[in-house]
Amino acid sequence: STFDDSGSSLGISFTIPSSYWYLRHFDVPAYLQEDGADWANMMTYDLHGVWDGTDPYIGNITGAHTNLTEIQQSMDLLWRNNVDPSKIVLGIGFYGRSFTLKDSSCTGVGCPFTGGGQPGRCTDASGILSYNEIMEIVENVDVQGPIWEETAAVMYVTWDDNQWVSYDNNVTMKQKVDWANDQCLGGVMIWALDQDTYDWQALTALLNKDVSSASLLEGGSENSLSAKALAHAYNQYTGTDCYVTGCVDYNSGSCKAGYRDLDYVHRASYGTIIDPDDHLCKTGDTTEYEDSDSEYRLICC
């Protein structure tokens, strides 16, 4: 009522679980009445994880954190209660749930586990890996897979004999989006964008179009080709509405109107790129003190 009386176009939404065990406590049809919320986000991820080990009906066996068959069963709970599909938004996870397998000879869905998978280098928590971390494993480690569970619309890989993780990629995301369209759902939502790769591989897969910010670089000494490559390298901390300047004197450069400087970048030492540009700014002493004539690039956002 407060929103309606404000005269603005504000809307309201809420989030619901996909498990009947929790969903039964939500009166979703009442919440979505004409004078209620505009839509509900259904968390169709985290269907399984290490917590299954204490569930007497499941136990210590691996299960994919997202599963189209179980998603369909969850949505059926809504349809049987006359919920309008256009008011339901399907959740897509930009991460995976990981396990440490009990037996290296049993690596499929339903195999026993002893606990969560080893922590990722960035998320640093057992039992979960970001999409970025999963892609690093798939690309740089000797993995078994990826294995496509077509009916469940999910992928999983095994590595280091006993590490296992399930996740979505372009194939399984398309399966889920196609299904959402077939059901006339209101859309899809993401948890969470900051778990994607630095060049937005998961978001590109979900939207089926390139969303890299490489084309946003302006200025500098590079030609257009190397400028795009440099922006791609800086993508990990520039986001999608930023650009990198050419070399400027230390602490004296400025961003164009409407932008502010996010950081000074000398040699991209914060990230994985050591020498991203053939034309490095004047270095000075970068070990402890900076010379007064050192130059930097500005990240402007």
Residue pairs with C-beta under 8 A, 6 or more apart in sequence:
1 35
3 10
3 11
3 12
4 35
11 38
11 39
12 37
12 38
13 37
13 38
13 39
13 40
13 41
13 89
14 31
14 37
14 40
14 41
15 40
15 41
15 42
15 43
16 23
16 26
16 28
16 40
16 41
16 42
16 43
17 23
17 26
17 42
17 43
18 42
18 43
18 44
18 47
18 70
18 71
18 74
18 91
19 47
19 74
20 74
20 77
23 74
23 77
28 40
28 78
28 81
28 83
29 81
29 82
29 83
30 36
31 37
31 40
32 39
32 40
32 83
32 84
32 87
37 87
38 87
39 87
39 88
39 89
39 186
40 87
40 88
40 89
41 89
41 91
41 189
42 74
42 75
42 88
42 89
42 90
42 91
43 91
43 191
44 66
44 71
44 74
44 90
44 91
44 92
45 65
45 66
45 91
45 92
45 93
45 95
45 191
46 65
46 93
46 97
47 63
47 64
47 65
47 66
47 67
47 70
47 71
48 58
48 62
48 63
48 64
48 65
48 67
48 97
49 63
49 65
49 97
49 116
49 127
49 128
50 97
50 99
50 113
50 115
50 116
50 126
50 127
52 58
52 59
52 60
52 61
52 63
53 59
53 60
53 113
60 102
60 112
60 113
60 114
61 110
61 111
61 112
61 113
62 99
62 101
62 108
62 109
62 110
62 111
62 112
62 113
62 164
62 166
63 109
63 110
63 166
64 97
64 109
64 149
64 152
64 154
64 156
64 166
65 93
65 96
65 97
65 154
65 166
66 92
66 93
66 153
66 154
66 166
66 168
66 176
67 149
67 152
67 153
67 154
68 151
68 152
68 153
68 154
68 175
68 176
68 179
69 151
69 152
70 152
71 90
71 176
71 179
72 179
75 85
75 88
75 183
78 85
78 88
79 85
85 183
85 184
85 185
85 186
86 184
86 185
86 186
87 186
88 185
88 186
89 185
89 186
89 187
89 188
89 189
90 176
90 180
90 185
90 187
90 188
90 189
91 188
91 189
91 190
91 191
92 168
92 173
92 176
92 188
92 189
92 190
92 191
92 206
93 167
93 168
93 190
93 191
94 130
94 131
94 190
94 191
94 192
94 193
94 195
94 196
94 202
94 203
95 123
95 128
95 129
95 130
95 131
95 134
95 167
95 191
95 192
95 195
96 128
96 129
96 131
96 134
96 156
96 165
96 166
96 167
97 127
97 128
97 165
97 166
98 116
98 117
98 118
98 126
98 127
98 128
98 129
98 163
98 164
98 165
99 113
99 115
99 116
99 117
99 127
99 163
99 164
99 165
100 113
100 114
100 115
100 116
100 117
100 118
100 162
100 163
100 164
101 107
101 111
101 112
101 113
101 114
101 158
101 161
101 162
101 163
101 164
102 111
102 112
102 113
102 114
102 162
103 111
103 112
104 161
104 162
106 112
107 144
107 158
107 164
108 147
109 149
109 152
109 156
111 164
113 164
115 126
115 127
116 126
116 127
116 128
117 126
117 127
117 128
117 129
117 163
117 164
117 165
118 126
118 160
118 163
119 125
119 126
120 128
120 129
120 130
120 133
121 133
122 130
122 132
122 133
123 129
123 130
123 133
123 195
129 137
129 165
129 167
130 195
130 196
131 167
131 195
131 196
131 197
131 201
131 202
132 195
132 196
132 197
132 198
134 157
134 165
134 167
135 197
135 201
137 143
137 157
137 159
137 165
138 146
138 157
141 159
141 160
142 159
143 157
143 158
143 159
144 157
144 158
144 159
145 155
145 156
145 157
145 158
146 155
146 156
146 157
146 169
147 155
147 156
147 157
148 155
148 171
148 172
149 155
149 156
150 175
153 168
153 172
153 175
153 176
153 179
154 166
154 167
154 168
154 172
155 166
155 167
155 168
155 169
155 171
155 172
156 164
156 165
156 166
156 167
157 164
157 165
157 167
158 164
168 176
168 202
168 205
169 205
170 204
170 205
170 206
170 208
173 202
173 205
173 206
174 205
174 208
176 188
177 188
177 206
180 187
180 188
188 206
190 203
190 206
193 203
195 202
196 202
196 203
198 235
198 236
199 212
199 214
199 232
199 235
200 211
200 212
200 213
200 235
200 240
203 211
204 210
204 211
204 212
211 240
212 232
212 235
213 231
213 235
213 238
213 239
213 240
213 241
213 242
214 228
214 229
214 231
214 232
214 235
215 228
215 231
216 231
216 238
216 240
216 241
216 242
216 243
217 227
217 228
217 230
217 231
217 234
217 243
217 244
218 227
218 243
218 245
219 243
219 244
219 245
219 246
220 227
220 230
220 244
220 245
220 246
220 247
220 277
220 279
220 297
221 246
221 247
221 277
221 279
222 230
222 277
222 278
222 279
226 277
226 278
229 276
230 244
230 276
230 277
231 238
231 243
231 244
233 268
233 271
233 273
233 276
234 244
234 265
234 268
234 271
234 273
234 276
234 299
236 271
236 272
237 262
237 263
237 270
237 271
237 299
238 244
238 262
238 299
238 301
239 301
241 301
242 259
242 262
242 299
242 300
242 301
243 259
243 299
243 300
244 265
244 297
244 298
244 299
244 300
245 253
245 255
245 297
245 298
245 300
246 297
247 279
247 281
247 282
247 295
247 296
247 297
248 295
248 296
248 297
248 298
249 293
249 294
249 295
250 264
250 284
250 290
250 292
250 293
250 294
250 295
250 296
251 264
253 261
253 296
253 298
254 261
254 298
255 261
255 298
255 300
256 300
259 300
259 301
260 300
260 301
261 298
261 299
261 300
262 299
262 300
262 301
263 298
263 299
264 296
264 297
264 298
264 299
265 296
265 297
265 298
265 299
266 281
266 283
266 286
266 294
266 295
266 296
266 297
267 274
267 275
267 276
267 280
267 283
267 286
268 274
268 275
268 276
269 286
281 294
281 295
281 296
281 297
282 293
282 294
282 295
283 294
284 290
284 291
284 292
284 293
284 294
285 291
285 294
286 294
